[in-house]
């Protein structure tokens, strides 16, 4: 992770999976992590880009613009992320709407847990359902294979099956459901 002022550059290994038995998965996460770090309502406005994904996240706490690029894959995958926090999301949103146009909006309730270097999200996404997302934040000099091993270990702990994995972002699922 590189931090410059209010901007962070991260490399994650991540997975996203649909949750069929939310209570069971939540119990397994709570058994491992004991208490959530936070619960918040998030609204992600996605903007058109020529590659990757660009979104403005507005939540209960703070707002941030995020750009990330990752392959669409069911397996644990590397995601390169740049995040810049903002105190003026409305102004930034206005500029991005004019320059890029809105691709779509994702609204969700997120319960965030942390286990070691992994952020665990239990998401209830409006119009889509319930999901778990694992983000293994790679340490400097840590290999992608190390991150994938951590993600696979947690998938086993939480009984996440390969058939539950999602290969795309929530915005992609929303667009597919609208067509």
Secondary structure, DSSP 8 states (H G I E B T S, - for coil): -EEETTEEEEEEEEEEEE-SSHHHHHHHHHHHHSS-SEEEEEEEEEE--SSSEEEEEEESS-EEEEEEEE---SS-EEEEEEEEEES-HHHHHHHHHHHT-EEEEEEEEEEEEEETTEEEEEEEETTTEEEEEEEEE--TT--HHHHHHHHHHHHHHTT--GGGEE-S-HHHHHHHHH-
